[in-house]
Amino acid sequence: MPELERFLPRYAAEPPQETAPYGRWAARLKAAFDTAVGEVELDPDEEWPADGIGEAGEFTWYPDRTWHGRTFVPVSTRTSTGLEVYGHVRYVPAGDDGSEPRALEGEADVTSELAENNPDWTIDLCDAVVGSWRGDGDTAAMTLVWGRALVSGGDHAVAVLDETVVDRCPLREGAFTLLAPDDYHGDTLEVRIVDGSGKELARESLYADDEDEG
């Protein structure tokens, strides 16, 4: 009898279904995200530009992923004060009855840590916990992970938990979105970039800073 595989929610989210937002739909998503940006409170213990967050520039949209009745579209933009605002918009997708997407809600955060100032980065990552999954004796944090590969030649981004691939996403101009279990039985997610043959080109942990401090 073959050994039983570990019980995990693999490939829980639908693969990307849409192209990058444009036109009226992009405007609706942007409005929801702008509302979230307006609610961001800067950490008083960190140093920020005198003009604060500043004005947003061009938006970068990442591939959509749908899970648990919601579609998530990550986004990032650079600001006039040299910061990066990032987050996602979630919504109830259009129904089979022809109804439009509804209940758009944005989440946003801001950082001064930019890829061009960190030449050791091989993947530029953002993440947000969007739900939970009760497993065998522990609860996994279902985590939305998005970003872009900083190496050339990549074909897919894959999410790996304890050497098990739990999600994948084709790169779209270097950008990707994953939705996968994290922090489960002490195991944490890694993101890897692979080429068309599956050869690994880069990897980053969601907890790289913690590992560096250790």
C-alpha positions, 0 to 999 in steps of 0.5 A: 500500500503506498504511503499516504500523502500529507493532508493539505489544501493544495491548489485551493484557489482558482487559477487566474481567469482575467487579463489585467484590469482596464477601463471602467473595471480598473477604475472601480478597483482603483476607487476601492483601493484608494479608499483603503490607502486613505485609511493607512496609518503610518507607524510613528516609530518609523521615519517617513517622508515629510509629505507622508505617503504622497500621490500614487503613480501608475498602478500595477495589477497582479493576476487574480485568484478566486477562493472561498467565494471572493476574488482577490486582485493584488495591486501596487504603486509607487508614490511621489514621496518614494514609497510603495503602496501595496495591497489588494481588492477583494470582491464577490465575482459576477454571477451566472445570472449576468450580475456585475461583481459587487462588494468591492473592498480594498486593503492597503499598506505602505513600505519604504523597502524597495526592490532597487535598494535591495540587490540581494532580493531575487523575488519582490514579495508581498503577502496578506492572510485572507482566511484559515483552514482547519487541518489535522491538529492545527490551523493553516493561515490561508495567505495571498502572496503576490509579487514579481520575479527579479530574475530572468527566464522564469515561467511559473511561481510556485508556493512550497510548504515543507517541500510540497508544492501547494500552489502555482501561477504562471508569470505575467510579465514577471508578476504572479499571485499565489494563495496557499496555506502557511504557518501549519504545524510549524512549517512556513511558505517559500516562493520559488521561481521556476523555468519551463522545465521546472528548474529552480531559478530563485527562492524567497521565504515569507519569513526571510527577515526573521531568518536573517535575525536568527 
